[in-house]
Amino acid sequence: LAQSAPFKLALSDGTIAAGTGFTVPKTGTGAYTVTITTAFSSIPVISAEVIESGAAYVTLKTASASAIALTTFNSTPTAFDAPFHFMARQIS
């Protein structure tokens, strides 16, 4: 069986645009900590992508069963505020 957090979307200011069961405080320029309301039983498999018209990417800095720290970057690469979506899935 697998526990999964469906598709989630956060705006560049940390506002939730789609999905429930998480918060996304913006912790710095391009830095966000996603907190999962109901924690997974262990660290889930995580996928994240920046939603930006130009070249941009996201790096996952740390992950636990209840939180994901990530940073969004532009092509230079400089951290910048960008909307992103993510999915987390617990594989058992």
Secondary structure, 3 states (H helix, E strand, C coil): CEEEEEEEEECCCCCEEECCCEECCEEECCEEEEEECCCCCCCCEEEEEECCCCCEEEEEEEECCCEEEEEEEECCCCECCCCEEEEEEEEC
